[in-house]
Each structure stands twice: as structure tokens, then as C-alpha cells.
Amino acid sequence: MPYARVILGYDGSARSLSAAAWARAASEAFGCPLQAVRVGGGSHDEAEPAHDLEVVQIDDADSPASGLILQVRATTPPGLLCLSTRGRGTIGELVLGSVAGEVVRELGRPLLVTGPNIAPINRRWRRLLVCLDGSTTADSILPVVREWALVLHLQVLLVHVAYPSAGPHLGAEEDHEQTRRVVGHLRRVADDLRADGIDVRLDVVEDTIAARGIVQASVDRMADVVAMSTHGRTGLARLLLGSVATEALRQLPVPVLVRRPQQWPAP
């Protein structure tokens, strides 16, 4: 299995527990234990996790992010960290606060994140939607996508959000040529994944607002998880560090699987 355990970031708040069902689904899918990790003090809206969820308390970490990262790296293979956003305590604010940068920079591993509009789980995971923009940076999520697809037998949906072809737009011809290049790239990526026996579909979604296109694509295609890399050349890949993906994360009813590009310096 690719993970020794699934780690749920928990700060005592009800919001931080909103990712618990998805973390539990990940632990069951990958056949590994689930563990809640609490770093530092409590929250004034204290919420107790399920009685069968193991909770590990860490009081001596340098920061909430470093405590979680150490727990991920404490096993071989490392764990899968799962976090929710907008909790009132330090853990719940990871994605939209300054701690997020530390987690993304230093973790060097896949991170599963749920937003405030996360929906209940009502079925086994079937489809993984991958946002690509044709850049090498955005493609750095593909090794994780391949691993998840093979282990969990997921269908992979490769999606690019492009500016609509109709209507005047400054630089429209350049945009359309870029879209054609990206589509050609997606086809090559699809062929590479299919060579491993993975069921792959690809599509171009037209929308003037990238985040809206990502969210709508995930809903229309009934995706169970959305995968992105951080800091690609276009807004589609700037997860956690840019306004487009932050807005998509706020609206998405499913979790986002993110990983820092491999070409960044290793921690």
C-alpha cells in the first residue's frame, strides 16, 4: 500500500472533523489505519471525534504544520495527511492561512484537503478529476494520480479549463492556440496512463472563470476527488497559493488531492 496510515488534522473544532468521513474512506480504500493528530491546545467550540478514532496529542512541536509533517514522515511508507479548511483553531485554518505554505513547501507528499462545502460520502470512490494546464509543474501531480488510479481502480478524468471560443477577447487567437497545445498534451498524458491499464477520459471545459469551470466539471462528471499540483503557470494549478484554486476549494463538494512539484527543492 502507498500509505502506512491516514492522518486527520484535528484541532478540537467541529470544522476540523468535517474531513473525518473522507479520511476514513481513504483509510478503508487504501487498507491502512486512521489516526487523528492534534497539535497544541484546544478550541473554544470543542468537538469530540468518533469514539473509535485514535487521537494522538502533540504538545512539543515547533508549529502546527511541523507537528503534522513529523507525523506523516514518522512511518515507512509515510502517511496521507487529510485536512479541512476554515476551522477556528490552528489546524483548521491550514489551507487558507500562512501555515498552508509551510505544509505545502515542507511536506513533499500528497495532501488531501476538504473545503467548507464538502458533501457527505455516499459511494465508493470511482472517479479522479485531474486539472492540467500543459505545464510541467501541473504534470507533477500525475505520479500520484497514477498510483491512486491503479491502487483504487479509479477512472481518471483529465480536464483543462479554457477561455470560451466564442466572443471577443484580447489575445483570443493566442488563447485558442494554447488550448490546442494543451489538448494535444492531454492526449499524450492519457495514452501514457492507458498504457498502465487505467481508464482515462479527457475534456476541455470552457469558462471565463477558471475556478467555476473546475467546480462545474467536478459536479457534471461526478468526480469523487479533484487532483492538482501547486503553482503551475496558469491559475488552474495554483492550489493553496493562488486565488483561483482557493476559490475552487471553497466551492468544491469533494476533496482536493494536492502535491508540491517535484522540481522544488526537497525538504
SVG drawing of the C-alpha trace seen along z (x, -y; Angstrom):
<svg xmlns="http://www.w3.org/2000/svg" viewBox="-25 -43 41 46">
<polyline fill="none" stroke="black" stroke-width="0.4" points="0.0,0.0 1.3,-3.6 0.5,-4.8 1.2,-3.4 -1.8,-5.3 -4.2,-8.2 -3.7,-11.2 -6.6,-13.6 -5.5,-17.0 -7.6,-17.8 -7.7,-20.9 -10.7,-20.2 -13.2,-22.1 -16.2,-20.7 -14.9,-22.1 -11.6,-20.1 -13.7,-17.0 -15.6,-17.7 -12.9,-15.9 -13.2,-12.8 -15.5,-10.9 -13.3,-11.4 -10.2,-10.5 -11.9,-7.3 -12.9,-6.5 -9.3,-6.9 -8.1,-4.6 -10.6,-2.0 -9.8,-2.3 -6.0,-2.0 -6.3,0.6 -4.4,-1.3 -5.3,-2.7 -6.8,-6.1 -5.3,-8.4 -6.3,-11.9 -3.4,-14.1 -3.9,-17.1 -1.2,-19.7 -1.2,-22.2 -4.2,-23.4 -7.9,-23.1 -10.7,-25.1 -13.5,-27.0 -16.0,-25.1 -14.6,-21.7 -16.0,-18.7 -15.2,-15.2 -14.2,-12.8 -15.8,-9.4 -15.1,-7.0 -13.3,-4.6 -10.9,-7.2 -7.4,-7.1 -6.3,-10.6 -2.6,-11.5 -1.8,-14.7 1.4,-16.6 2.4,-19.4 6.1,-19.9 6.0,-20.7 7.6,-24.0 4.3,-24.7 1.1,-23.0 2.4,-22.4 5.7,-20.9 3.9,-18.6 1.7,-17.2 4.6,-16.9 6.6,-14.9 3.7,-12.5 3.4,-12.0 7.1,-11.2 7.2,-9.0 6.3,-5.8 7.6,-4.0 5.9,-4.5 4.8,-7.9 1.2,-8.7 -1.5,-10.5 -2.4,-13.8 -6.1,-14.9 -7.2,-18.4 -10.3,-20.5 -10.4,-24.3 -11.8,-27.2 -11.6,-25.6 -11.4,-28.2 -8.3,-26.6 -4.8,-26.4 -5.2,-23.1 -8.5,-24.0 -7.0,-27.2 -4.1,-25.5 -5.3,-25.8 -6.3,-29.4 -3.7,-30.7 0.1,-31.1 0.6,-27.6 -0.5,-26.2 2.6,-27.5 4.8,-25.7 2.8,-22.4 3.0,-22.5 6.7,-23.5 7.9,-21.1 5.6,-18.0 6.8,-16.8 3.9,-14.3 0.3,-14.2 -2.2,-16.2 -6.0,-15.6 -8.0,-18.8 -11.7,-19.4 -13.4,-22.7 -16.4,-24.3 -18.9,-22.9 -17.7,-19.3 -20.5,-16.8 -21.2,-13.6 -19.8,-10.4 -22.4,-8.2 -20.5,-5.8 -17.2,-4.1 -14.6,-6.4 -14.8,-5.9 -13.5,-9.0 -10.5,-11.2 -10.6,-14.5 -7.2,-16.0 -6.7,-19.7 -3.9,-20.2 -2.7,-23.3 0.0,-21.8 2.9,-22.9 5.5,-20.6 4.6,-21.9 0.9,-20.9 2.0,-17.5 3.9,-16.8 0.6,-15.5 0.5,-12.7 2.6,-10.2 0.2,-10.4 -2.8,-10.2 -1.3,-7.1 -0.7,-5.5 -4.2,-6.3 -5.9,-5.1 -4.0,-1.8 -4.5,-1.0 -8.1,-2.2 -9.2,-1.2 -10.3,-4.8 -11.3,-6.3 -9.2,-9.3 -10.8,-12.4 -8.2,-14.8 -9.7,-18.3 -8.5,-21.7 -10.4,-24.9 -10.1,-27.2 -11.5,-30.6 -14.7,-30.2 -14.0,-30.1 -17.0,-32.4 -16.9,-36.1 -14.2,-38.8 -11.3,-38.5 -7.9,-40.2 -5.4,-37.7 -8.1,-35.2 -6.1,-33.6 -3.2,-33.0 -5.5,-31.5 -7.1,-29.2 -3.7,-28.1 -2.6,-27.4 -5.8,-25.4 -4.9,-23.3 -1.4,-22.7 -2.8,-21.7 -5.3,-19.3 -2.5,-17.6 -0.6,-17.3 -3.6,-15.8 -4.0,-13.2 -0.3,-12.2 -0.9,-12.0 -4.0,-9.9 -2.1,-7.5 0.6,-7.1 -1.9,-6.3 -3.8,-3.9 -0.6,-2.0 -0.8,-1.1 -4.4,0.2 -6.0,-3.0 -9.4,-4.1 -8.9,-7.7 -11.2,-10.3 -10.3,-13.9 -12.3,-17.1 -11.9,-20.8 -14.3,-23.0 -15.0,-26.5 -15.5,-29.1 -14.4,-32.7 -13.8,-31.9 -11.4,-29.1 -12.5,-28.2 -16.1,-28.0 -15.1,-25.7 -13.2,-23.4 -16.2,-23.1 -18.7,-22.6 -16.6,-20.0 -16.3,-18.0 -20.1,-18.1 -21.0,-17.3 -18.6,-14.4 -19.4,-13.1 -15.8,-13.2 -15.1,-11.9 -11.7,-13.7 -10.1,-16.6 -6.3,-16.5 -4.0,-19.5 -0.4,-20.4 0.7,-23.7 1.9,-26.8 1.5,-25.9 2.0,-28.6 -1.7,-29.3 -4.3,-29.8 -5.5,-26.2 -2.6,-24.8 -2.1,-27.5 -3.7,-25.4 -3.4,-26.8 -1.1,-29.6 -3.5,-31.4 -7.0,-32.9 -8.4,-30.5 -7.9,-27.2 -8.6,-28.7 -12.0,-29.7 -12.5,-26.3 -11.6,-24.7 -14.2,-26.8 -16.9,-25.6 -16.0,-22.0 -18.2,-19.3 -15.3,-16.8 -11.8,-16.8 -8.7,-18.1 -5.6,-16.0 -2.6,-18.3 1.2,-17.8 4.1,-20.2 6.0,-19.9 8.9,-17.5 11.3,-20.1 11.1,-22.2 14.0,-21.7 13.4,-18.7 12.9,-19.3"/>
</svg>
